[in-house]
Amino acid sequence: EYRSAAGNHSNRELNPLGLVAKDGTLYLLAVKGLGDSPIAYPLQRMKSALVVPRPAHDRLDFDLDRYIEASHQLSHGIDATLEPKVIKFKVAPEWIYHFKERPLSHLQEIHESKNSGDWAVVTVPLPVTILLKVFLASFGPGVEVIEPQSLRREMGQWLAQAAARYSENLTP
């Protein structure tokens, strides 16, 4: 028994492919039929589950790790596409280790200056997703998007709106 984000209840028979943790939520990655694309079902929306007396069908063509990378951590494209764009941003020295330890893609490049206090420049081809915006914003003043200009503008507007909300409520 499953409840959608809109609150609609339904019964679904699913073929599980794996469990994925993302942003503190567990998802059952599953398909309805063997040829279907995987769907991530948040576990908190499941009221109950039963094991159906039929064997699950292995999807030999499915690799969970590759799927997670290809779906950009199960995120959605902002412009409804997942076409990669070259994302270029500066990172403060105290934050660059995040990008060294957990690259955004195997194609990520980090250009560091020989001067220890200078910011590094990260270049990586990625689709612009909601998750990418949230991730970059989580570094606050430690990341500055350079390209594409559309993402730079969006991030600037987004962060300016957030800063305005905080500055309105400051008391001396």
Summary of the structure (lengths in Angstrom):
residues: 172
radius of gyration: 20.2
end to end distance: 52.1
largest distance: 66.2
contacts: 390
relative contact order: 0.12
helix: 27%
strand: 28%
